[in-house]
Amino acid sequence: MKYYIIAGEASGDLHGSNLIKGLKQAEPDCEIRCWGGDLMQAAGGSLVRHYKDTAIMGFLEVLLNLRKILRNIAFCKEDILKWNPDVVILIDYPGFNFKIAKFAHNHGFTVFYYIAPKIWAWKESRGKHLQRYVDKLFIIFPFEIEYFKKRWNIDAVYRGNPLLDSIDNYRFINESKEDFCKRINDSSIAKSEAIRKNAQTYDNEDITAPLLLSASCKYIALLAGSRKIEIAYLLPRMLEVIGRYPSCKFLLAAAPSTSMDFYNSIIDKFNLKHPDRAVTKERMIILSGETYSILKHSDAAIINSGTASLETAIIGTPQVVCYGSSEITYQIAKHLVKLHYISLANLILDKQIFKELIQHTCTPELISKELDKLLNDANYIEQMKRDYAEVRRVLGGGGASKAVAEAIIENAKQILNKN
């Protein structure tokens, strides 16, 4: 069969890549065309457009980029018609994907939605669109089963959470802290030598000393988000915190779609403004493609809300979640969102497992206050880890990616045979 899959951000790319692997495993000769990112492409999807060119977050930001969004929607519709897939699979990203769902449904395509939009949090009226334009809904949180059945009479399919597969199958998940440090150090030394070898002079400004991580050091993980607007908001606050912990080193997990130049521009601006608290490469190390390793070997983590906070809970790192946006976006969201929490792990257990610092409480002072507890309060840490274990138990075991792929194939065949 031919599958057209649309994901619009980093988390969707991750889930999409797991889904593609599952589809390829269950149906090796299937064809997959996708909107997503590097992970979906590496898994075997033919990439149409990268999410870094389409991901836009926030009410104000959407208005400012409306023309670009409309162009992308028009192109996507045309591309679907030309390729003529058997199934259109939409992954989260509701602002864009609901428009595609309506279009695809009206043109006779089978439409599946994987990873339901969080309509239980806000914009609940979107449930009518799921009823009207989506042939089957596939979910990744067990509490959604009852919600969609009772509220919308939708029999959603739950086959576990694919993040468990992503983490458990990560190739370095069992790596020791010593081996992690050695691997990063060796890679850094090789890179530095290559730069020196190709440089004209040894005092070239671009030449940097290799990283030297030590297994005896305490590390704090920093995950500032995947979108530039998130990073621009949160990273300066993280940089403020660094100077308060001279005995720790900070590991910043770079988003795959964001250039190092963007991170460096924020750091340079901070250092120019605060020369007495300048953040050096010895205090904060930026690593790309090492998010799970960074979380596994860090003593605590400062996390942007979203999928990363659930990944952190599954891995088991004590965390504080931070979130902020433009004041206009925040004020609108505050009046629309109906939940007590914004983090998935807190929502799953319906309790505050870890602190959430949102907008006006997302300050260096309050982040530092919480970080003190994450590093020093043994009882607080132990309770958080007990709650983490319960989150993992509720999510179920592994194998979700293969199971949901098989469910998608089974449901697609049933619908197509009827037609």
N, C-alpha and C positions, 0 to 999 in steps of 0.2 A: 504493500500500500504506500501511498504518498502522503506524508504528514507536513503540514505547514505550521511551524511553531513560532510564537511571538513572546519574547521576554524583553523587558525594558530597563532593567537595572542589574547591578552585580548579583544580588541574591537570586533573581530570576535566571540569570546566566548559570549560576551554580545548580539550581534545581533543574533547569532545562538540560544541562549537560548530563546529569544523572538520569533523567528521563530518556534522553537520546541513547545513552549506553544500554538502558533497559530495553528499549525498543529494538536496538540493533542485536541485542542478545536473543530476544524472543523472536525476532523477524529479521534475519540477517540481510535479506534482499530488499528491505524497505528503503524508500527514498525520503530524505528529510531536508527541507528548506527552512531557514530560520532567520529571525531577528533575535540577536542576543549578543554574545561576546566571545572572547577567546576560548572559554571553556566549552561552549556549545560547538564551536568550530572544531576544536581538538577532538571532541567526542564523535565527530562524524557528520555534523550538520553543514549544509552548504549555506554560508553566511551571506545574507542579503544586506543587512545594515547593522552596524555596531551600536550597542546601547549607549556608548559614550556620546554619540551624535543625537540621541533621542531622549535621554533621561533628563527630565525637568521636574523640579519639586517645588511646591508652595503655590499659593493662590496668586500672589503678585507675580511670581516668576512665570507662571503659565500665561498670564495676560501679556507679559512683555515678550513672550516667545510664541504667541498664538499663530502667527503666519507660518513659522517653521513647523509647528505641530500639524497644521492643516495640510501643508505640503507632504509631510511624512504619511499622514493618513491616506491622502489621495494616491500616493505612490504605492502604498501597501495594498490598497484595494485593487489597483490595476495589476499588481504583481500576482495576487491571488488568482485573479481571473485568467491571467496568462498561463500560470503553472497548473491550475485546475487540480488541486489536491483532493484526496479522498476525505481527509479530516483536517480541520483547522483547530489547533490546540493553543489556547490562550493561557499564559502564565501570569497571574496577578496583574499589576500594571493597569488598573481599571479605567483610568481616564481615557487611555488610548484603546484598550482592548474591548471595552463595551461598544465603542463605535464600530470596530471591526466585527464584533459578534453580530450586531444587527445587520450589517452589510452582508456578511457571509451567510447568515441564516436566510435573508431575503433572496439570495442568489442560489439557494438550494444546497449549500455545503453543510456537511455534518460539523457541528461546532461543539467542542469539548472545552471546559474551563478547568485548568489544573492550578491548585492553590487559590482558593476562593478569595475574592476581595473581602476585606475586613468590614463588611457591611454591618456586622454586629457592633462595631465601634462607632461608625458614623455613615451618613448617606445610606440609611437602611432601605430607602425607596428603590435602590438599585437591585434589590431582590426581584422586583418585577421584570427587570431586564434578564436576569438569570432564568426566570420561569419562561419567558417569551422566546429568547433567542439562543439558549444553550441547551443542547441535547443531553449532556451529562456533566455533572459537577464532581470533581475529584478534590478531596480536601486533605490537609496534612495535620490537623489538630483534632483530637477526639471529641472535644467539647462542641465542635461545630456540627456533629452528626445530629444531635438533638435540636440545636438551634434551627438548622435548615429544614428539618422535618416538621417541627411544630410551627415555626413562623411562616414558612413558605411552601410546605408540603413538597419539598425536594428531597428525594432519596439520594443523598450524596454518598460517594464511594470513599471509604477511608482504608488505606492499606499501610499505615504507619507514616513516620516522618523521615524524609530522605536525608535530613542533616545527620542522622545517626550513621547512615552509610558513608556520607562524605567524610565524617570524622574518623570512624572506625577503619575505613579503607585508605586513609591518608598514609602515604608511604613512610613518613617519618613519625607516625603516632607513637611508636614504641621506642623511639630514640631517647637515649639518656641526655641529661643536661650537658654532661661532659662531651658527648659526641656531637651534640648540637653546636656547642661553642667551637669545637674543633672544625666542624664542617664549614661554619660561617667564616671562621678565621682563615682556613685554607683557601676558600673561594675569594676572600677579600685580598689575600696576599697575591694570588694569581692575577687578579684584576689590576692591582696596583703595579705589579711587575710589567704587565702588558702595556699599561699607560706610560710607564717610564721608558720602556723600550721604544715606543713610537713617538715619544716627545722629543722635540729638538733640543731642549735644555732641561736640566734637572731642577731648575727653579720655576718651571712652568706653574702658573696658578692653579691649573686643573689637576695637578698631581696631588693626591692625598695619601696619607699614611694608611696602611691596612687596618682594618678593625681588629681589635684584640678583646674578644669576649672571654670572661672567666667564669667557670662553673661555681666559684665561691661567692660571686657577686649577687646581690639582690636586684631583680629586674622588675620594672613596672611596664606592663603592656599598654600601648596607646592605640586605640582604633578610632579614628576621627571621622569615619564615614566613607562612602564611595562617591558621593557627588561633590563637586567643587563648592557649592553653596554650604554644604554641611561642614566640609573641611575648613573653609574660610571662617566659619563661625566658631567651631570648637577648638581647632588647633592652637590659636593664640591663647586660649584659656588653659590649655594643657601646658604650653610653654611657660606660663606664669607659675604653674605648680612645680616644675622641675627644680627650680632653685631652692625650694623648701626641703629637698631630700638629697643632701650632698652625698649620703652613703649609698644611694641607689643609682642604677643606670636605667634609662628609659628606652624601650624598643617600640618604634613607631611602625605599624604594619601599613605599608603603602597600598592604596587601592590600585588594582591592575589597570584601570582606565585613566589614571591620573599621572601626569608626568612629574619627574623629580624636580623639574624647574618650578612647577607650581608650589610644591612643598617648600623648596628653597627660597622662593620669593616671600612666603609668609614668615619663614624663619629669619631671613635677612631684615625684613621690615621690623620684626620684634627686636632683634639685636641692635638695630639702629636706634630704636626708641628707648631700649633699656640696656645700654652698654655695660652697666654694673651687674646685670643679670644675664648676660649674653649666653645663649645656649650653644655649646660647642658640640662637635661630632663625637667627643669623648663622653659627653653626658647623655646625648640622645642619638641613637643609631636608627637609620631608616632602612628597613628591609622590605623587599618586594617578593611576593609569592611565598611568604613564610608565616602567614597569619596563625595557622594552627600550632606551629612550633613555638611561636612567640607566646601564645596563650598558655601552652602546656608548661613552658619553662619560666613563666613569670609568677611572682609572688602575689601580685594583685593587678587589676586592670581597670583602666578608665575607658569606657565604651560608649560609642554613639548608639542610640537606640536603634532597634531593627533586628535583622537576622543575626548580627554579630553578638548581641546580648544572649540569645539562645545558644549559639555556638559556644560561647564562653561558659554558660551554665553546664552544657553537656561535657565539655572538657574538664570543668571543675575549678576554674580560677575565680577567686573572690573578686567581685566587681562592683563598680558604681557606674550607673548609666547616666549619660548626659544628653540633653537635647536642646536645641534652640534654632530659631529661624528669624526672619524679618518680623518686626513687631506687628505688622498688618496680618501676616500669615498666622502668627501665634494667636492674636486676638480672635480671628475668625475660627480657627481650629478649636480654641477653648470653648466656644459656644456651640460647636457642632459635635465634638467628640463626647461620647457618653460613658467612657470607661474610667475606672479608678486608677488604672495603670496603663503605661504605654509599652512596657516590655513584655515580650512573649512568655518568658518563663514566669513572671509574676502573674500574667493572665491565666496561664495554664493551671496554676495552683490557686488562683484567686486570692493571693496574699502577697505582701511585700517581702520577697526573699532578699532583695537588695534595694538599696536606695536609688530613687530616680530624681535627678536634679534637672528641672525643666525651666528653660528661658530665664526668668529673673533669679531663680535659685541656682542656676548654672554659673557659679562664680568660682574663681580660684580658691577663695577662702573656704567655701563649703565643700568643694571637691577635695581639698587637702584635709579637711576635718574628717571626711568619710574615709579617705585613704589611710589616715592614721589608724582607724579601727580595722581596716582590712589587713594592715600589716602587724598590728599589735594586740588586738582583742581576740584571744584564743576562743572564747565562748561564742563570740559573734561569727567567727570564721567557721567553727564546727557546725553551728546551726545552719549556716548558709550551705555548707556542703551536704548536710542531711537533706535539705530541701532540694538541692540539685539532684540527688539520688532519686528523690520522689518524682521530679520532673522527667527524668530518664525512664523511670518505671511506667509512668502514665503514657509516655509517647510510644512505648512498646519496643519490640526488638528490631533488629536490622532487616535488610532485605526489602525495604519499602520501594526502592527504585525499580527493581525487577517486578515486584508485585503490582505496582500501579501501571507499569508498562503492559503487563499481561491483561490487566483489567481494561485498559484503553483499547487494546487490540480486540478483546472479546466483545466489548460494547460496540465498537466500530463495525465489526462483522455483523452483529445482530441488526444494527440500524441499516447498514448498506444492503443486507439481504432482504429486508422488508421493502426497501425501495426498489 
